[in-house]
Amino acid sequence: MGMLAFNVAASGTTSPYGTASTKTRSMPVLNTVFDVSYDDPKKLELLYDFVRNTRRVTRGKVVIVTHGPELKAFAKENYKEFRGIVDKMADLANTGVKFYMCRNAMKMAGYRPEDMHGFITVVPFGFAEIAYLEYQGYQYINPTPLSTKDIGKTK
């Protein structure tokens, strides 16, 4: 333990470093690309809120590029199992969010373009599509699917 940390611990104070500041700024319109590769399709549930919350601030175009096991949720044959998630993603698509799926990942999972719901656009390579969108000025976002449901219980 460093000397400062020792002195703080010894003094018994609970706020030796002051209080957090709040930063606000006007945000320009930003186009965003979400890089999605989740090990469990159910993690797409969190993506819905990530996209909606980000979009409220950035106000630009949004593209979601899927290239992992989550693509299983978008297969028509799995609609009953993933209906709630797919309906939420379709809701995003209906508001202008574009969904791109990596053809390579889709083939590796045993699917074809015609197996997917109609709001999906299949692209040749997921990573290359992300790179292209960044080249076009889209801002990269990697939405790590960690649950926020218990964040209110942290206090």
C-alpha positions in Angstrom: 0.0 0.0 0.0 1.4 3.4 -1.0 1.9 6.1 1.6 -1.0 8.2 0.4 -3.4 5.2 0.5 -2.1 4.4 4.0 -2.7 7.9 5.2 -6.2 8.0 3.7 -7.0 4.6 5.3 -5.7 5.7 8.6 -7.6 9.0 8.6 -11.0 7.2 8.3 -12.3 9.7 5.7 -14.7 8.4 3.0 -14.0 11.0 0.4 -10.4 11.9 0.4 -10.4 12.5 -3.4 -13.3 15.0 -3.5 -16.5 14.6 -5.6 -16.9 13.5 -9.2 -17.5 16.2 -11.8 -20.1 16.1 -14.5 -19.2 16.7 -18.1 -21.8 17.8 -20.7 -21.3 18.9 -24.2 -23.3 19.3 -27.4 -22.9 16.2 -29.5 -22.6 16.4 -33.3 -24.6 14.0 -35.4 -22.5 10.8 -35.5 -23.1 7.7 -37.6 -22.2 4.5 -35.7 -21.3 0.9 -36.5 -21.9 -1.7 -33.8 -19.5 -4.7 -34.0 -21.5 -7.6 -32.7 -20.1 -11.1 -32.0 -21.8 -12.7 -29.0 -21.2 -16.2 -27.8 -24.9 -16.5 -26.8 -27.8 -15.1 -29.0 -29.7 -14.1 -25.8 -27.1 -11.4 -25.2 -28.7 -9.5 -28.1 -31.3 -8.5 -25.6 -28.8 -6.0 -24.2 -27.9 -4.8 -27.6 -31.4 -3.3 -28.1 -30.9 -0.9 -25.1 -27.3 -0.1 -26.1 -28.4 1.0 -29.6 -31.4 2.9 -28.4 -29.5 4.8 -25.7 -26.6 5.6 -28.0 -28.8 6.7 -30.9 -30.6 9.2 -28.7 -27.3 11.0 -28.3 -25.6 10.4 -31.7 -28.8 10.9 -33.8 -27.0 9.6 -36.9 -27.3 6.4 -39.0 -26.7 3.1 -37.3 -25.4 -0.1 -38.7 -25.1 -3.4 -36.7 -22.7 -5.9 -38.1 -23.2 -9.5 -36.8 -20.5 -12.1 -37.3 -20.8 -14.5 -34.4 -23.0 -17.2 -32.8 -25.7 -14.6 -32.2 -26.6 -14.9 -35.9 -28.5 -18.1 -35.0 -31.3 -15.8 -33.5 -31.9 -14.3 -36.9 -32.6 -17.6 -38.6 -36.3 -18.0 -39.5 -36.3 -21.5 -38.1 -35.4 -20.2 -34.7 -38.0 -17.5 -34.5 -40.1 -19.2 -31.8 -37.1 -19.6 -29.6 -35.8 -16.0 -30.1 -39.0 -14.2 -30.9 -38.7 -11.5 -28.2 -35.2 -10.6 -29.3 -35.9 -10.8 -33.0 -39.0 -8.6 -32.6 -36.9 -6.0 -30.8 -34.2 -6.1 -33.5 -37.0 -5.7 -36.2 -38.2 -2.7 -34.2 -34.8 -1.2 -34.5 -34.7 -2.0 -38.3 -38.1 -0.3 -38.7 -36.6 2.9 -37.3 -33.8 2.8 -39.8 -31.1 0.7 -38.1 -29.4 -1.5 -40.8 -28.5 -5.1 -39.9 -25.5 -6.6 -41.8 -24.5 -10.2 -41.4 -21.2 -11.7 -42.3 -21.6 -14.3 -45.1 -18.6 -16.3 -43.9 -19.9 -16.6 -40.3 -23.4 -17.5 -41.6 -22.0 -20.2 -43.9 -19.9 -21.6 -41.0 -23.0 -21.8 -38.9 -24.8 -23.7 -41.7 -27.1 -21.0 -42.9 -27.9 -19.4 -46.2 -29.2 -15.8 -46.8 -32.7 -17.1 -47.5 -32.7 -18.6 -44.0 -32.6 -15.2 -42.4 -35.3 -12.7 -41.6 -36.0 -10.0 -44.2 -34.4 -7.1 -42.3 -31.0 -8.7 -42.6 -28.6 -7.8 -45.4 -25.8 -10.4 -45.9 -22.4 -8.9 -46.7 -19.3 -10.8 -47.9 -17.1 -10.2 -44.9 -18.1 -8.7 -41.5 -14.7 -7.2 -40.5 -14.2 -5.7 -44.0 -17.7 -4.2 -43.8 -16.8 -2.6 -40.5 -13.6 -1.3 -41.9 -15.4 0.1 -44.9 -18.0 1.8 -42.7 -15.3 3.4 -40.6 -13.6 4.6 -43.8 -17.0 6.2 -44.6 -16.9 8.1 -41.3 -18.9 5.8 -39.1 -17.8 5.6 -35.4 -16.9 2.1 -34.2 -18.7 0.7 -31.1 -18.0 -2.7 -29.6 -21.0 -3.2 -27.3 -19.7 -5.7 -24.7 -22.8 -7.6 -23.4 -22.3 -7.3 -19.7 -25.6 -7.2 -17.9 -26.7 -3.8 -16.4 -29.8 -5.2 -14.7 -28.2 -5.1 -11.3 -26.5 -1.7 -11.6 -29.1 -0.1 -9.5 -28.3 -2.5 -6.7 -24.6 -1.4 -6.5 -25.2 1.3 -3.9 
